[in-house]
């Protein structure tokens, strides 16, 4: 940290009375006391709960039985695969849209484009998942604008049933996660010097080649981190699958809610949650190992 | 060479198309919600057959929705204040004390950002039952505060890094105590970011719709939970007005502190 040099100069400015030079920073004890509320909160409401999931999933002497059930039982397997597949599609959709928005934000010289795109990127960020999903619900409902447009164009005679399908879930989750993709991708693109692209093109490369051989290698790590972030957030979605997919739709969130509120099977729900957590840890850990912690942390900004 | 140029043009066209599509994808549902809140049809249909403000008058006269709104606002303010208190103390400890492992603590505090939220809700359910916090207001305040801590740690941390420590040293040299230098110089300079952080924390609590289903119990119905329950069992048209109100308020009120926070961050 930058503290050491400032400390030394401050120390020499004021001659030390004791052996220990004066330090502008508060003592470690004071620091510990000030950090105590956060430490306590993290221990009681983050660390311990997460540990509890694993303890409860293996409670009653049944170490791995419930995990095996999550992975082998038909219903539960279907929920897990649906969650992973839907999330993979969400990652694709959010990354394509996010890349277009973030890259345009990075390279555009026009102020109004930047204002419009920042607004677009941030509006759904501030709305909350309920309002966002309700808007999507309105869009896709039987007499909503999408169906009206299809009918007006003569593409459908009867209302197409979009609600309560996996497509609706993909649209709903992607809609919520586009801002995360834009923000994390933007922070990855931010450090790419536009002059490098100009240089490549001046030396005869086509735009496609400049993007593929200059910009892409520089952005690769950030894109991977962004995709991991979107994936991890997507597998945990609770509101969207239930609202847009229906309470019976196969998804980890609906399964967990069933297990807790209908079957009163808390240990089973804990095992489902533990599987989700392990997948998240694997994905984030894998990307961490691939591109380094700095890039992952940058994606969170 | 020519093939390259055709490809270039195709790529540019594709880029513009996808960007325009993304803009439409994001804005259309929001605009639609606001438009439909002024429709008087009994069900949802677009284009609406009749216009009016029935849904808005229903909203402001409905006790159910106003109670939920009141609870959400109280919860948001309390949890945002708690978040700010906990995070600012921790940030000062990390950046202005000899506490070791500060960087690590800052990293660990971000963990709730990347936990799949339905897994976290299950975890909190068990722990809240054990702490006897299920269905209590103060329990929700703490839970929401823990969810918002990473936001304030990120924004506030960036702001604190931007305040030169020399300014504090000057204040201390001129006779200020350490606490006075922190409050009067550093925190004051970080104020725009902290205000932004407060709004972010409030908004994060105000929109929270997952944990509340697990730890809120039957008695505490926040606005998101009321909407969630209502849409699940046949939609109440009043929701359109609520959603539109949230859209309008958050896009105007939130834009200002957000701009402040971003300005402080750059």
Interface residues (C-beta under 8 A of the other chain):
Chain A: X1 X2 X3 X6 X10 X23 X24 X25 X26 X27 X28 X30 X31 X32 X33 X34 X35 X37 X38 X39 X41 X42 X44 X45 X46 X48 X49 X50 X52 X53 X56 X96 X97 X98 X100 X101 X103 X104 X116 X117 X120 X121 X122 X123 X124 X126 X127 X128 X129 X130 X131 X132 X133 X134 X135 X136 X137 X138 X139 X141 X143 X144 X145 X148 X175 X178 X206 X207 X208 X209 X211 X229 X232 X233 X235 X236 X237 X238 X239 X242 X243 X247 X252 X253 X256 X257 X260 X266 X269 X270 X272 X273 X274 X276 X277 X279 X280 X284 X297 X300 X301
Chain B: X4 X5 X7 X8 X11 X12 X15 X18 X19 X21 X22 X23 X25 X26 X27 X28 X29 X30 X32 X33 X36 X43 X44 X45 X46 X47 X85 X86 X87 X89 X90 X92 X93 X94 X95 X96 X97 X98 X99 X100 X102 X105 X107 X108 X109 X110 X111 X112 X113 X114 X115 X116 X117 X118 X119 X120 X121 X122 X123 X124 X125 X126 X127 X131 X142 X143 X145 X146 X149 X150 X154 X158 X165 X166 X168 X169 X172 X178 X203 X206 X207 X208 X209 X210 X213 X214 X224 X227 X228 X231 X232 X235 X239 X240 X243 X246 X247 X250 X251 X254 X258
